[in-house]
Amino acid sequence: MSLLEIKNINRWFGEGENRVHVLKDINLSIEKGDFVAIIGQSGSGKSTLMNIIGCLDTPTSGSYRIDNTETAVMSADEQAALRRKRFGFIFQRYNLLGSLNARDNVSLPSVYAGMTHAERNHRADNLLHDLGLDGKENNKPSELSGGQQQRVSIARALMNGGEIILADEPTGALDTASGQNVMEILHKLHDAGHTIIMVTHDPGIAANANRVIEIRDGCIISDTSKNPHIPESRVHSIQENTSWDFLKDQFVESFKMSVQAILAHKMRSLLTMLGIIIGIASVVSVVALGKGSQEKILENISLMGTNTISIYPGTGFGDRRSGRVRTLTVADARALQEQDYVENVTPVASANGTLTYLNQDLTAQLYGVGDQYFDVRGLKLAQGRLFDSDDVSQNYQVVVIDDNTRNKLFADGVDPLGKIILFNKRPLTIIGLTEKDTNSFSISDTLQMWTPYTTLMNKITGAKHISSVVVKVKDTVNSQAAEKGITELLMVRHGTKDFFTSNTDSIKQTIESTTGTMTLLISCIALISLIVGGIGVMNIMLVSVTERTKEIGIRMAIGARQSNILQQFLIEAVLICLIGGLAGVLLSFIISMLFNWLATDFGMVFSPASIIMAVLCSTIIGVLFGFMPAKKAARLNPIDALSRE
């Protein structure tokens, strides 16, 4: 049975009036181990016939069988497997990949066959040695002569066994001496049992073959053979690796090829990354800026008191009648203290008045509070002591002053502790000094002092009502539920709702929600640059596919599957986006260092989640926008790709 059998093959090109009949009812069979030369003038159809034999092209009609297997029913990957396992191509223009050295060019077919790295390098070196290319293993094609490049091409054809060698004008681009050398190599391969099918227009070259088939205008006009008895061939292809290591190796090799392609076009790759870098840096920086401002605001809220609820008379902060509502009392505070969800309660009374020390008269605010007030409000002691429950119960005339008051009264550095000041002509002894208030919600120029509420109410103002109550809720209790309980209790006591509450937790949640919304809004705007960057990646990858069409054709000719091509270009797109994403994160860190150095109020705070999401986002963009160009590359017709310059 013949190795290759062609029956009634026709091949048409073009459409309509431009439709050309290139091959006309070709019938041909080739035995295993034969040396066949297909001869004819340019345009006769000989190269088209060889492309069909090598499964680089498909006939318009007719049957082509290899070992009695019909090729017309094979998928693209099945035809690639045939080229990989059984065929070895020797091209007129060598078709070596310029970015790879001689060893890597030779070993490329075995990459797709799943041979290990060490095995394929050893085999490639042996083949180069056998073809007289010792010492040229690391030379790139541009560093080799035409004859040397053709020998590298022959070594590549033999890498996976080369059971059937297809040589298209193998001496056409060579000088006489190099051409003779190539023909000697082909004779040796034939003697070793390889099936040789050579296309040429030179009768002298064709005379080297055992069988000469002449084709003219798409028809076979003669078929002569010197020796019809072909010796039995024992040449077989190497066995392909189908283990799990094969999949890993395929990915590793695709990764290496992608890196080589990126490095080969550094400037183009950098410009492609630029859109991704700007987009990722924008998103990460905006999120860090939003988080930093949010943390600063929440820190200021914490200084107002953690998990606290303040109760004021009236209907709200804008109620001008609230000053005339005098229903909030110390008894209300005591009733609240008895509730099991309350940790501390402090009544607050206040008075504006004249503060006198020596010959200085200043306007100041004096707050009458409980001994737990400082803990509830988060005020820190800088010097001296805070008043205690005994000071409250005994109406002691003691006072704690803030940093502003000290600076106004004791600017000369005098120790304020123990000094007696007058507030509305009532003497108060300074026992403590609070730390400087950095809370941006406070009024920095106001002079604030604190005395026991009993002292203020009984010895200074004589008032029976208080201005507010501050309740600290237990950490284990939901502040919203506690606020509801406080409201219900006071409504029962007062008979009506003549008060309102301010919950720091509600303020915190509102600010978190607002800053989160603003961050999301600005991030969405920044994402536009990511999308633009992704479109840039897609465009550049489409250009890359066009520029590297010839490379794709070579890879397909030596047996690359569609999945190999798809994987390589997809990895390349993902790598560009991933590197761009990491560079964008690095750029955002540099931006934050400059911002934190220049800004004093708050700094940029990075969230690990935002960084992970940014890198993940850049990877997804690489996959989404790189898939279409990669898919286009994988679906190219091998012969169309090879013919593209």
Phi, psi and omega in degrees: 000137181293149176289313179238133182224120182244129181229123173051044181283130173234145177222121178249148173233147177085177181228155174060229183291339181269006181291127184239133179268101187272314177244135187234106174047057180280130174236126188199141173226144182231131181275153178293131179091000181279162175241106188246133173246128176255116187245149178171162179284168178301133181087003182282341180107004184293319179292323177297320178297317181292324178297323177291319178299321181275007179060026172274337180225161180240143180287154175290323177207166180105182185234136175228117182243141173241118185052043177066018176254124183286124182281338184296333182268001182279146174283173180300319180289327177292322176292324176297323178296322176298314180297323183288320188272324193244334185254149170228126186258134172240112186263155179299319182260022173071315179053050173267151179276120186296336182276351182252149175280179185300316181299314182291326176297318181292319186279352185305316179300326182286341174299314181285345177271352176088016178288143181293160184300314182294318182295315184290325177294320179296315181293320180297318179297321179296317180295317178296323177296315181298333182262014174075031181244033175301137179084355180256009186300325184262004178281139174276162183308324181294346181259008181242153175285170179301316180296322179292320178297321180293325177291325173298319178297321178293318178299321178296322179296333182267354189301316181264016179117318177059048180304318179240116179263122178252114184245114181260106182047057188298340181249004188297329183255014186247158172286174186300313183297314180295323178298318178296321179298318179295318180295325176298319179297316180297321177298318179296319179296320178295317179297331180281353176110001179287143174276121183249126174236114187241136176253131179205160173252358184263115179300328179295319177291320181297332181295343178289341185277160176283327184230133181240123178246120180259135182233138180217131179052037175084006181235145175281122182254344176203151180210102183239148181227135178287318183223105182289346181266107184267127177298151181295131180264137178245018179282130178227155178283158177289155179281135180277150178274128180238017182280178177295329178298332179299315181297318179297316182295321178299317180294315181300316181293320177297321179297314179299317180297322179294317178298317178299319181294320179294315181292331180289339179230066188299311184295317179297318179296320180295316179295325177294320181291337190303316179298320179293318181301312181296316181298312181295316179300320180295311183297311183296319181293319180296316179297318179295321178294316178297318180293321179296315179293323179296316181295324178295315180296317180293328176295318178295322177295321179299326178292336175287343182130132182269132176055045182246154176231123179258140181243127182235153175286153178101192184255349181171174183296336180268004183281112181284347179270358185298333179293339180267355178272116186236042184262351181277125187229170176297329179297324176298317179298318180293324178294322178292326181298334182280351182284140186287346179267000183258133177268312179217150175224135174225125173285151180230123171243156182215156178207138171266142180191189181263128178257126183237133173214120186055242182257017181255134174238122182229155174270131184218167178246124178248126180253130172265118187225170176274171183290344179270357187301316185295324177290318181296318183274353178074024178281137183254143180274129178263330185200146178081219181218165173263153178287155185244186183297330179291319177299323181290313184291332183263005179058036181294140183270071179243159184213144172249129184249160178266177184295325179296317180297317178301315182296328180284318185271329187234053183293339183275008177087010178293138178292120184283341185298132179089348180285149180254128177242162179248132173238116187049042176070012176257129182285138176224136180263127180285121179245347183203160180226128180273159177293160179301131183278112178265006181291118182291349178278344182274163178265112193293334185269352182288137175271117184241138178222154181230133178226160176304138183299331178294322179294314181297315186285323186269331187243348182242304185262330184074011182285150178257350181249166178241161184273337179192167174230132178251122183247128173259119183274146178299147184297334183276356185254138175291125185295329178293318178293321179296318179299321178295318179296319179298315180300315181295319180297313182290329177294324176294318182290321184267341182081353179202169179263086179254030182213168173218161184242153175231114185257119180298331179292323178294319177298316180300314181296321180296316181293318178301316180295317182294311180294325177296319179295317179296318179298318179297318181298312182292324178297321178298322177295317179295330180295337178301320179294329176294318180295317177300318177298320179296320177296322176298318178299315181298316180296315181295321179293324176295319176297319180298319178298318180295316181293328187254022180302318180299317178300317179299318179298319179297315181298319178293322181297327181266009169114010179293135176284165174299323180295328177295315179294315179301314182298316183297311183289328178291317177299320179298316179295317180295319179299315180300315181289321181293314177297319176299320178296315179295321177295324177296319177297317178298317178298320179294326176296318179296318177300318181294323179297318178294317181296313182294333178286323182274324183276147180243333184287316179203164181240168175282132181241120183274141176255126178305324180297320181292325179292315179298317179296324179295313180294318178297320180297317179296324178293316179298320178299318178301319180291312184294311185274345177268345185294316184297312176298321180294320179294322178298318180296318184292334184265005178295145174285127184308314184289325176294320180294319181294328184279352181278132178258000000 
